[in-house]
Amino acid sequence: MWRSLSWLRRWEGLLLAILVIVIAQNSVRTPAYLSIDNQINLFVLSIEKIIVALAMTFIIINAEIDLSVASVMGFAACTAGFLFSQGVPMAGAVAAGLAAGLLSGVFNAFWIAYMGLPSLVVTLAGLIGYRGLAYLLLEDRSIGDFPEWFDRLGQRALVGPFPLSLVVFSVLLLAAVIILQYSGFGRYVYVIGNNRDVARYAGVKVRRVKLLLFIVSGTVAALAGVLYMARLGAVRGDLAFGFELDIITMVLLGGVSIFGGSGTVWGVLLSILIILNLRNGMSLANMSGHMQTGVIGVLLILSVLVPNLAASFQRYWARRQAAQSAQVPT
């Protein structure tokens, strides 16, 4: 019995306990908190972030980082909005926006996978550069008045009470679990994250894996940007500004190591649920947006600090036990 419940001692078990506490606290404050409509609303208000968090999970497990995802979201949406304002049909404008995200991923991947530059540096430059392109396209304008069918995709239910964005997230979540946890490509992502040189010597095509990961990251970010544009019914150059903080926090709090090689999609999903419910609870407590951002920042620090402290303690305890075992009684 205890062996079957051993997962509760892992990080996911702690996250589950925290999630239960947060939900219970919010439910006490608001009796209708657990209603279907409210829970769907929780997801919808941050759905674009959690879609991108799925792609970011692969990136960080692979011992890389993509700081440009929020800027790619804005760049893709602004590309679509600009083209629509120039008379391009909305479907073609959306396709161009998705292509812009894909090309952004290709650009990042080239410098990281083939030129050997650190992903932190490349995507930090992308964070600035793609946002600059978004402002260049729209300047200070806000573009709206999109076709009714496009606004409906972002603002109305598609399947039962679920909007398109939530359906997209569900499909991507299932795909992420299957690919990362049960496929050969997922094993390559972990192996490279643990040790890139060992993976290369073992015959893993490291460059190809990283290329695919960053292309997917850019494309998923563009998709999220277009969905966000549809939900808002308008687009500006600052769309999705600052979203990278929440996205990275969701992944790291979910137990994915910042150094790569470990973590699960299930942990990230629990982390997403905690952050969504925590933000909602802070809103119910009338906490300001700046205070909420500060709390998320603290969570980001703790999500990196606590696992590393725990690992250090485990190593210390193992060395101590080994030293005691090696002592010969006199």
N, C-alpha and C positions, 0 to 999 in steps of 0.2 A: 504493500500500500504506500509506504513512505517513498519507495523508489519511483512509483508512478506519479507522485506529487513533487518530485525533485525539481521540476521546472519552476516551482514557486520560489525557490531560493535564488533563482537567476534574476537578472535585471528586469525581465518581462514581468516576473511575479511582483516586484516592487512597484512597477508602473501600474499594474492592475490594481494593487491596493490603493495607490494614490488616486487612480481614476474613480474608484468606488467612493472614496472619501469626498472628492470634489463634487461628484454627482449628488451624493447624499446631502452635502451642504447646500448646494443650489436648489435641490428639491424642497428642502425645508423653507427656504426663502420664497420660492415660487411654486405653488401646488401644481400648476400645469406645466412644469418644467420638462417632465418626461413625455409629454404628448408628442405624437408623431410629427405634427406640424412644426413644433419648436425644435425638435431634433434635426429635421430636414433643414430648417432655417439656419441652425448652427453650422452645418456643412456648407450651405450655399454662400454664406457670408465670407467664407475663407476657401472656397472650393478650388480656386485657381492656385493658391499656395500649396495645397495638399496634393494637387496633381503634379506640380513641379517637384515636390518633396520625394515622390516615388522615383523619379529619374535621378535626383540628387543622392538617393540611397545607393544606387549603383556606383556613382562617381566617387563617393567618399569611401565605400568599401574597397574600391580599387586604389585607395591611397592618393586620390586627387581631390580637387575642389573646383567648383564652378561658381565664382562670385558674380558672373555676368547674367545669370538667369533672369533676374527682375528687369534688367535693361533690355534683354532680348525680348521679353514679354512686351515692353513698351515699344521697342523698335518694330516688332512684327505688327502690333496693333496700329501704330502710326503709319506704317507702310500701307496697310489695308485702307485706313481712313483717308490718307492722302490720295491714293489712286481712285477711291470712290468719289472724292471731291473733284477729281479731274475728269469724271465721266465714265470711268471703268465700271462695268457691272459688278455688283457686290460679290458674286461668286468668284469672279476673276480676281478682285481685290483681296479676298480672303486667301485664295490660293497663292497669290504673290506674297502675302504676309507670312504664310507658312513656309514658303520658299526662302524668305529672308531669314527666318529662324534656322532653317536647315543649313543655309550657307554660313551663318554665324557659327554654328556648331562645327562645320567643316574648317572654317578659319581657325577656331580655337584648337581643334584637333591637330591641324598641320603643325602648328608651333609647339604643341605639347608632345605629340606622339612621334613626329618625324624630325623636329629640330631640337628636341630635348630640353625645351625651356620649362621652368616650373609652372604648373597650372595656376598657382597662386598669383604669379606675376602676369601671366597671359590673360587670365579671366578678370583680374583687377583692371587691366588696361581695357578689356572688353566692357566692363561695367561702366567705365567712363566713355568709351568710344561709341558703343551702341546707344547709350542715352543721348550722347551728342547728336547722333544721326536722327534720333527721334525728334529732338528739338529742331534740328535743321529742316526736317520735313514739314512740321506744323508750326514752328515758331511759338507764338503765344496763343495760337488759335485753338478752339475746341470744335471738333467736327462731329456732327450728329445727324439727325433726320435720316437714319438708315432705313432700308426697306422693312416693312412690317414683319415679313417672314424671318428676317435676321434678328430683330429685337425679340420676337417670340421665342426663338431658340434659347436666348439667354434669360428670359424673364418669366416664362410660363412652363408649366409641367409638360413633360413629354410622354413619360410612361407612368400612368397612375399619378401619384403626387410628386413624382421625381422629375426634376428638370434635366435637360440634356447634359449639363456639366457633371451632375452626380452620376448619371449613367456612364459617362466617359471615365470618371474616376473609378467606378466599380470594375469596368472592363480592364483598365490599366492596372488596378490592384491585383486582379486575378492573373494577368499576364506577368506582373512583377514577381508574384509568389512562385509561379510555375518556372519562370526563367531563372530566377536567382537561387531558388532552393532545390530545384529538381532537374536542372539541365546541365549539360557539359559547359555551355557558355557561362553559366552562373559559377561553376567551379573555377573556371579560368579567372573570373572577376576576383574571387577570394584569393586564389593562389598569387596572382599578380599583386594584390594588396598586401599580402604577407611578405613577399620578397620578389621583386621584379626580376632580379638576376637569376634566381633559382628557376622562376617560371620560364625565362628565356632559354636557359640551358636545358630545361625539360621539353623544349620544343613548342611551347605556347607562343602564338603569334601576338606578342605584347602590343605592338603598334596597331595591329588591326583591331584588337579588342578596345584599346583606348580610342581609336578613331570612331568606332561604332558608338561607344558610350557618349562621346561629346556630340556626335551628330544627333543621337536620340535626345540628349539633354536640350540642345538648341531647338529641335523640332517640337518637343513636348512643351518647352517654355513658350514657343510661338503659338501653339494651340491654346495654352492657358491664357495668353494675352488676347487672342481673338475671342475666346469665351468671356473674358472679363469685359472686353469692349461691348459685346452683345448684352451682357447683364447690365452695364451702366447705360447703354444706349448712346454713348458718346465716347470720344477719345481725345486725350491731351498728351503733350510731350512728357508729362510726369506720371503717366499711368504706371502703376505697380512700383512706384518709387519706394525703396526701402524694404521691399518684400523679402530680399535675400536673408535678412536677419531671422525672420520667422521660419523660413524654409530650412535653413541650416540648423536652427534650434530644434525643429521637429525631428530631424534625422539624428542629431547627436543625442538628444534626450531619449531617443528610442533605443539607445545602446550601441549604435554604430560607432566604432572607434575612429577618432580623428586621424589616427595613424594608419587606418585601413586594415583589411583582413578579417574583420569580425562585424557581426550585426545581422539582424533579420528584418524582413518586411513586417512581421507581426509586431516586433518591438516598435517600429516606426509608426504603425497604425495605432498602437496604444498611446504613443506619444502625441500623435495628432489629436486623438480624442481628449487627452488631458488638456492640451493647449486650447482647443476649441471650447471645452467646458469651462476652463479657467478664465478665459477671456470673457465668456458670457457671464460668469459669476462676478467678475470685476465690474462689468457693465451694470449688473443688477445692484452692485454696491456703490454705483455712481462714481467709480474711479475714472480719472481723466485718461485720455489716450496716451499721454506722455507717461503717466504712472504705469499703465499696462505695458508699454514698450519697455520700461525699466524692469518690470517683473520678468518679462520674456528674456531680457538681457541677462538677468541673474540666473535664470534657468539655463541659458546657454553656457555660462561659466561653470555652473554646477554639473551640467551634463558632461563636460570635459574633465573637471576636477575630480568628481566623486569616483568614477570608474578607475581612473589612474591611481588615486589613493588606495582604493580597494585592491588593485592589482599589486601595488607596492607592498601593502600589508600582507597579502598572500605570499609573495616572494620572501618577505622577511620571516614569516611564520614557518614557511617550508625550510628555509636555511636553519632556523633555530631548531626545528624538529630533527633535521638531519644531523646537526651538531650534537644534540643530546643523544641521538641513537649511536653516534660514533664514539662517544665516551666509553672507556672501558672501566668498569668498577674496580676499585683497589681494595 
